[in-house]
């Protein structure tokens, strides 16, 4: 018997095994069983030996074979000439118990596209065409093993033609569970119209400048003409999304290249089976309306992921804005009644279908930085594929994640499953989405957690959820330790390392807010070795939403280290721009210490500099000021601004006062904003390099893990990594796991597993 473990269900593995065994002249059978594939083969010894090797080396493109085990069969071997068959799936198997894997959705393949646009083909213009190599998986599966009767497709009995393909080992739809055709499968609908007529009616609305809510793979999407400035403006107003960039879908690579500059890493990501949104430099003068990605210099571009998308792009012959079907801050809508209620004032019409969406999955987002591809949002096409853990979890774990860009993680044995992107976990609606996703993924994977890991921030809904869960043990994992642990764990690092965690805010174990941290850590413990100096956040969350207020906090509250602070004369022009009333109120708050928590935050320092340079006074989405500052820097090269390190409380501390003073002085003298933005990035790279160098020189390990949302900034990451490598250090950054708070759950799971090992 051969047992294959990994991502081997929902990827066409059984048809592949059938073809391979037939080619080698082997007798036997194959089946899905308990998250694995089991097969019994009999025949010439050389052929059997080849089979063992080829199931790994020739596996389908979306499979991930991690273990091939060979053992004696449970019964007598099949007799010669018996042939090779696909047996019904078994709920249990003969191998060791492990978490079951739920296959991610896969973008439509080239063979299905040829059928989609071939007039004589019976699936011509059928928007649900798929085969064993592509199509929905995680969004339609109801239970495992992965068979049609345990997916939403059980509602659509196969017609005779589809049933024949499904049962034919030579056909690429052999055991393709979501397979269907116009005669037996799902159908589109639009206000009383069905099929192609419904599609044409929706396209007419988009062509006329309207907004259409389209039921996609993992939820509803809002679609409009990306070249129509009026349509984009209406979408922004209705969705209440004044500035955050929209993603643009292009018909093909040629269309994507007209929108963005795409290096080889970006092209590889675009055309991968996951087909994520790829953040890339926007091409000047492209046809996209200016309101698509205002003030960023980047455009999120992606290719059609489903046959329906391909039809829309082909028929309309223009790039389309394709964005989440929700109002800002809400989860993406997945069922039609809820979508019609939530999007009634956003969409001009609803293009729907009758295939249920079993699980909510937004689009994944990645960003190439040189040859590295960072995952910004791990969702459709990537999640829920499991990730390795360097320390196996001795008991099942649920890691509750953080607050922003929320994801949770489930861990059992040496694998962790990062749940789908929920959004910002800030209200009952997103909490409900989290709880639903957790219940579904726990059931599907068979992981019943006995341990809960969580962020200690008392205000996080995820923390409150963790406190309410029944558990044998609860493990608090400090926010920035989780960040750097996620990077270390992804790279299989169990031993000690230096972790650099730069983000907006996280709850420190001393009760203050952290965000510019240098830690010496392993997966179990950490110590703080360096940090940014603190500054007051006037009004707390209000300072996060208004970078101009954060800048005032730095102007009036940088004396922590006993340095000279900022000369009042330098702040005059900035204060006059904001107006006397706001300046007076904030100055009073800072001087009296009223509602001004202090934070050692790299993200808030980015906010302050962006405001001082006039790039962003108010932020309508998290990270907007930092994005504007990176865009202003562009490709310009500049020397670092002045900076200072001091010792405080046994730590090396970066004092930003000299840096901010130089920004104000040189901006007042008329120096270009782009030059100062580039100089600020260079400053933080040099500060980081020097902080880490001092920590390593004092005995810390020479391996550095970079984590936190600030390292989504390509400029900061590139310059920091280069300087650290020039010092002979090994530098790691997360790629499969988001460096932002979307990776916190995975980091919590890695820390919890390591701590459980010690007890």
N, C-alpha and C positions, 0 to 999 in steps of 0.2 A: 504494500500500500504506500502511496505517495500522498503526503499531506502538505498543502501549500498555504502558508499564512501571509497576511499582508492585506493590501487592497486588491482583492481578487474576486469580489462579488460586484456585479453591476458594471463590469468593464469588458464583458464578452469573453471571460476566461474559459467557461465551459465549452463554448463553440470552438475556441482556439485549441483546447485540449483534444476535442473530438477530431479536428482536422489534423492535428499533429500525430495523434495515435494512429489514425487511418493512414497517414503518409508513411509511418514507420512499420505498418503491418502488425500492430498490436491488438490484442483482444482485451476486453475489460469494460469498465464503466467510470463515469465521473459524476459528482454531485456537489451541490452546496451543502455545507453542514456547519452550523454554529459559528458563522463568521469566517469559515475557511473553505477551501476546496479540497475534497478528498477524491482520490482515484485509485482503482485497482487495475494494474496492467499486467499482461502476460504475453510472452513471446520470446524471440531470440535474445539472449543476454545483452548483446551489443546494442540492440534496439531499445531495450529497457533502460540501459545505462544512458543512451542518448536522450531518452525521454526525460530523465531526471535533470539533465543539464539544460535541455531546450525549454522546459517550462519556465526557466528563469531568464535565459538569454533571448528568447523570441516572444516573450509575453506581450500582450496588447499594450499600446502606447500609454494608456491611462492606468495600467496596472502598476502595483508596487509590490513586487515579490520580496519578502524579507526573510522567509524561512522555508526551506524545503526539507521535509523529514521523510525518511524511508523506513518502513517497518514491515513485518510479516502481515499479510492480509488477514482479516478477521475470520475468513472462511476458506473453502477450497478455491484455488485459482480458476478463472474461466477456462473452459476447454479450447483447444485450437479451433479456429474457424468460427468462434462464437460472435465475433464482431465487437464493435465498440459502441456503447450506448450512453445517453445522458439519463441518469436516474432522477426521480423526484428528490427534491431537497429534504434534508433531515434537520429536525430542530436541535438535535444533539449530534455530537461527533465523537470520534475515537481518540482525538488528540487532547493535549492539555487545555484546560479552560483558559480563555482570554477574552478581553473585550471584543465585541463584534464591531466591525468597521462598516460605516455607512458611506457609500460612494458619493463623491461630489457630482454635481451636474457637469456635463461636458458639452462644449460648443458643437454645433452641427458640423458634420464632416463633409469632405468634398464629394464623396459618392452620393450622399443625400442631396447636396446642392445641385448636382447634375440632374437628378430626378425632378427636383423642385422646378427647374426652369426648362424641362424637356416636354414640349407640348404632347407628344404621343404617350408619355408615361402616365400611368393611372394615378400617380401622386403629384401630377403637375399642379403647381400653385397650392399644394396642401400645406398649411402652415404648421402642421404637427409631424412632419416627416422626421423619422429617426431610425437608427439601427443599433446593432450591438456595440458599435464604436462611438456613439454620440447620443445626446439627448438628455432628458431629465433623469435624475437619480434621487438625490437627497430631498428634492422638493415633491416627489411623488411617493416615496416609500413609506409604508405604514408599519411594516414589521420585517424582521429578518428570519430566515434566509430570504434573499432577494429573489422573489418570483412574482409573476404577474398577479397572482391572487392575493399577494400582500402589498400591492400598490394601489393607488387610486384608479389605475387602468382596469381593475377588475370590474368597474362599472361599464366597460365598453367591450362586450363579447366580440371576439375576432370573427370577421367574415371568412368565407371559405378560402379566398385568395390569401389573406393575411395568415390564416391558420396553416395553410400549406407552407408558406415561407417560414413561419415560426417553427415548424416541425422538420424542416429540411436542413440536415447538417451542412450541406454545401452552400446554403444561402447566408448572406451576412446578417439576416434578421433571425437566424436560428437562436431561439431563446432570447431575443431582444424584447425585454419585458414591456417597454412603453410603446411597442410598435402599433401602428394603426394606419388607416387610410380614409379617404372621404366616405366610404361606404359604411365604416364601422366605428370610426373614431370621433374625437371631440370636434366641435364646430364653432366657428366665430359667430358673434351676434352683435348687431348694432341697431338699436331702436326698431325692432321688427324685421330687420334684414338679417340674413344668415349667409355663411360661406363667403365666397369672393365678393358678392354684392355688399356685404357688411364691411369688408376691407376697403373696397373702393369708396364707400361713403365716408369712412374715417379719413382716408387719404385726402379726400376733397376738402375736409375741414382743415387739415394741416396745411394743404396747399393754399388755402385762403387766409392763412395767418392765425388759425385757431389752435387750441390746445386740446389734445386728446389723451385721456387716461386709458392706457393699454394694459390689459392683464398679461403679465409676463410669466417667467419661470417661477420666481420666488416672491412675487408680489406685483402690485400695480406700478406702472411707470408713467410719468408725464412726458409727452412728446410734442415738440413743436419744431418749426423750421429754424435751424440754427443760423441761417443767413438773413432772417427777417428781424430787424432790430425792434420793431413794434411787438412782434410775437414774444420775443425774449423779455422785453420790458413788462408785458402783461403777465407772463409767467412769474416773474420776480414779484410783482405786486400781489398777485393772487396767492402765491405760495408763501408770502412774507419772508422772502429771502433776498434782502436788498443787495448783497455784495458777494456772497460765497459763490465760487465758480460753478458752472454747470458742466457736466460731461457731454461730449459731442461724439456721436456715432457716425462713422464714415462707411461707405459701401464696401471699400476694399483698401488694400495697402496704398494704392495710388492716391485715393482720396484722403487717407490718413496723412500721407506725406505732404499733401497740399495744406494741411492744417498745422502740422508740427514738424520740427526737426527730429528725426528718429534715428538714433544710433543703433548699432547692431543689437545691444541688449534690449532696447525698446521694441525693436521688430520681433525679436524672439518672444518677448512677453505677449505682444499683441496677437501673435499667431499660435500661441500655446493652447492646449485643450481648455484651460481655465478662461481664456479670453478676457482678462481683466481690463479695467480702465487704466491707461498708462499716462502718467503725468510727464509731459515733455515740453521743451521750449516751444512756445507758439511761433509759427512762421509769420513774419511781418507781412501785412497785406493780404492775408488769407481771406476767404469769403465769409468766415464766421463773423457774426455781428459783434461789435465791441463789447456789448453787455454780457457776452457769454462768460468771459473770464476777466473782469475789470481789475486792472492794477496788479496783476500777478506775474505776467510774463510767461506763464505756463498754461497749457490747455490739457484737460483730461480727455484723451481720445481713445475710442475703442471700436472694435469691429462688431458686426452683427453676431449675436450669440445664438439666436434661434432662427428657424425658417421664417417666422413671422417678421422678425427684424429685417431679414434679407429681402422679403417682399416689399416692405415699406421703403427701404433704401433704394431698391431697384425701380420701383414705380414712381417715387417722388423725385429721384435723380438730384438729390441735394443732401448735404449733411444734416443731421437732426440732433437737437438737444434731446437727450434721453436721461431723465433724472428720476429719483425716487418718488413714488406716488404717495406723498404725505405732505402735510404742512410742516414747516420747520419745527424741529423738536419732537415730532411724533414718530412712532414706528411706521414703517412702510405697510400700507394696507394690503391684505391678502385675500379677503373674501368680498364678493360683489356688493352685498348690502352695506357693509361697513365702508367700502370704498366710495360708493355713491353718496353716503352721508358725509364722509370726511372731505371728499373732493368736489362736492356739488358746486361750490363757488369758485373752484379752480379750473375744472375741465369744461370744455364745450361739448363733450360727448364721451361715451364710454365704449371702447372696443373690447368685448369680453369673450369668454369661451366657457365651455362646460366641463373642462378638466379641473378638478379641485387642486388647490395648492396645499400640500400637506405641511410644509414648513416654510417659514419666512426667511428668505435669503436676499439681501441687497447685493449690488454689484461689488466685486473686489476692486481694490485700487492699489497700484504699485507705482514706484518711482525709481527709474534707473539713475544711478549715480556712478559714472564711469562704467566699470564692468559689474558692479554690484547692483542688484535689483532689490530695493527695499519694499516690503509689504506695508502699505499704509492702512489698508482695511482688508481683513481676511474674511471673505464672505463667499458668494457664489463662485463655484469652480475650484475653490481652495479648501474651504471648510465644508464638511467636518473631517477631512483627511487627518489622521492622527499624526502626532509628533513624538519623537523619541524623548525619553527622559534618561539622563545619565545615571540616576539612582532610581531603581524600581520602587514603586509605591507598595509597601507591604500590606496596606489596607486601602480600599477604594476611597478616593478623595473627590470632593467638589471644591473648586476654588471660585469664590464669588466674584472676583474681579474688582474693578474700581467704579468710578462714577461716569467719567467722560469716555466716549468711544467704547462703551461697555462690551465686554465679552466675558463669559465664564469658561471654566475648564473642568473636564472630568478626567481623572487619572486612575488607572488600574495597571498594576505590573509596570512594565517599562514603557508604557505609552500614555500619552495625554491627548485628549480630544478638545480642541478649542472650539467652543460653540460659535454660532453665527453672530455677526455684528448686530447689536441691539440698538445702538445710538447712545445718547446721553441719558443716563438713568436718573431722571430728575422728577418724575411724576408717576402717578398710578398707572397711566397707560403704558409707559415703557417698562415699568415693573411687571405688569401683566405679561408683556411680550417676553421678558426674561423668564418668568416662571413657566410660561407655556413651552418655550424652547428648551428649558432645563428638563421639564417632565418628559418631553418627547425624546430628547437625545439620551437621557438616562435609560429610558425604556428600550430604545433601539439598540444601544450599545451593551445593554445588560449590566451597566455599572450602577450599583446601589451604594452610594457613598456612606461611609461610616465616620469620615473625618471631614471637617469643614475648615478651609483656609480663607482668610479674609483680610481686608485692609483695616487698620485700626481707626481710621477717621470716623469719629462718632456721627458725622452728618451724612455719610453715604447711605443710600438706600440698600446697596449691596451688603454693607456691614450690618444693618438692621435685619436684612433677610437672613444673613448667616447666623445671627443670634437667635433667630426663631426656629432654625432647622434642628430637628432631633439629630444628635451626633454623639459618638463615643468620645470625641475630642475636638476641640476648636483650637486652631493655630493662627495667631495674628502674625501677619507678615508686613513689615514696614514697607511703605510704598516704593521707595527708591531702591531698597534691597530687592524687591520683586522685579523692578526694571532691570537691574544689572544681572540678576539671577536668570531672567528670561534669556538674555543674550548668551550667558555662559552655558545654560542648559541646552540651548539650540545647537551650540558647537560642541556638546558632549563634555564640557568642562566640569569636573567635580571638585578639583582642588582649588586653592586660593588664587585670587586675581585682584587687580585694581579695577573698580567699577566707577565710571563717570556717568552720573545721572543728571541730565539737564532737562527740566520741564517747567510747567507752569507752577503748580502747587501740589504738595503732598504733606500729609501729617507726619511730623517728625516724632521720634520716640521721647523727645524732651518736651512735647506739647506745643512746639512752635511749628510754623510752616516752613518746609524745606523746598528746594527746587534747583540748587546749584551745588551738587554734592560730589565729592571724591571719597569713595569708600574702599577699604581693604576688606575683602569678603571671600567667603566660599558659599556653598549652598545652604549651610546651616546658620552661619552667624556673620556679622559684619562689625566694623568699627568705622566711625567717621574720621577721616584723615585730613580733609580739606573742604572748603565751602566758599560760597560767595558771601560777602557782607550782607547784612539784612537792611531792608528799607521798609518803611511803613506803607501799608495798603490803605489809603484813606477811604473809609466806607466799606472795607472788606471786598465783597463781590463787586461792588460798584467800581472799584479801581480796575478790576479785571475787564469789565465791560467798557471802561473809558481809559485808554492808555494815557490821555492827557492828564488825568488825575493821578495815574501812577507816576508820571514824570514829576509832578509836583511833590509826590511823596519822596522821591529821590532828592529833589532840590532842597527840601526842608529837613530831611532826616538821614543824612549820610555820615553822621559824626560817630558812628558806632565804634570805630577803631581808633579814635582819638586823633585823626588826621585833621587837615585844615577844612574839610568839607568843601562846599561849593561857594565861591564868592558870590554874594547877592547881586553884584553888578552884572554878572553874566546872564542871570535869569530874566532880566528886564523885558527883553523883546518877547520871550515866550509868555510871560505873565500878561503883557499887554494884549497879546493875541487871544488869550482865554477870557480876559475880562476881570475886573476887580472883585466882583462878588464871589465867583468861584475860587479865586486865589485867596481871598480873605477867609472863606469857610474852610478850605483845605488847610491853610496855614494854621488856623486855630485848632483844627482837629489834631494835626500832627504835634503842635506844641503842647497840647493838653493830653495827648495820648488817648483821645476818645475815638473808639471804633477804628483803630488803626493797627491791626495785627501786623507784626513784622515778618518778613519772609526773605529767605536767602535764595531767591528764585532767578534762574537764568532767563526763563520765559518772560518774567515781569521786567527784567532789564532790557530785553528786546523791545517790549512795549514802550518803555520810557524813551529809548533812543528814537524809535519810530515817531513818537509824538514830538520830541524835541526837534526833529528834522522836518516836521510838518507833513509826514506821510500818512499818519492815522491817529486822529484824536479820539474817535469812537470806533469800537469793534462790534460788528454785528454777528461775527462767528469767532469761535475760539482759534487763536493763532493768526488772525487777520493782520495785525500789526507786524508780526515777524515775517509774514509772507511779503508784505509791502517793502520791508527793509531788505529782504533778499533780492526782490525784483529790482529795487533801486541800485543795488550793488552790481547787478548784471555780471559781466565778465571783466570788470575793471580790476586792476591790481593797485594796491595801496599799501604803504607801510602802516604798522600798528600805531594806534594812539597810545599815549602814556598810560601806564598801569602800575599798580603797586600790590605786592604781597606783604602781609603782616602775620605775626603769630598772635593768636588769641585763643585762650582756653585749651592750649595744647594742639591747636589745629593751624594749618596754613589757610589764610583767608584772603581772598581777592577783594580789594577795596576799589569800587568802581568810580570813586569821586574824581581821581585824575582823568579818567577816561571821559566822564560826562562833562567835566570842565573843558576839556579839549574840544568835544563836540560842539558845545555852546560857543566857545571862543572862535573856532574856525568857521562855524556856520555864520556867526555874526560878521566875520570878515569877508563873507561872500564865497567861501569854498563850495565847490559843487556837492550837491546832496549825494550823488552816486559815489563820489570819492570817499566821503565820510562814511557812507554805509559799508563800502568795501573795507575801509580801515577798521571799522568796528568789528566786522567778522574776523579780520586778521588778528585783532586784539584778543578776542576770546579764544582763538586757536592757540595763540602764544601763551596766554594765561593758563589754558588747560595743559598744554605741553609742560610748562614749568611746574605747575602744581603736581602733575603726575611724576615728573622727574624727581622732585624733592621727596615724594612719598616712596618711590622705588629706591632712591638712594638711602633712605632710612631703613630699608630691609624688606619692602613689599615686593611681591612677585612681578616679573617683567611682562606679564600678560594683562592687557587692558581691554575691558568691555565697555563700549560706548552705548548708552541707552537713554531713553527719554525723548519726548516729542521734539525737542530742539534739534535733535540729530536727523530729523526729516529734512532739515535745511541742507541742501546739497553743498552749498558754499562752506558752511561750518564743518560739515562732516569731512569734505575733501581736504580742507586745509588742516584740520586737527589731526586727521589720520596721517597725513604726510609728515607733519612735524613729529608726531610720536614715533613713526617708523624711522625717521632720520635719527632718533635717539636709540635705535636698535630694539625697540619694543614690539611685541606681537600685539596687533590691534584687531579686535573682533567687533562686529556689529550684527544685529539681527537682520535676517532677510526673510525667512518664512514666517517669523513671528514679528508683529509690528513693534517698532521701537517706541511707539506712543503708548497710551494707556490701554490700547487694544491688546497688548501683550502682557498686561499685569496678571491676568488669570493664569496664564501658563507659568509665569515666574512664581506665583504663589504655590502652584501645584508642585513645582520643582523643589522649592524650599520645604514645603510640608513633607514631601516624600523623603528628603534627606534628614529632616528632623525625626521623622518616625523611625528611620533606620537606627538612630542613636538611642532609641528608648525601647 
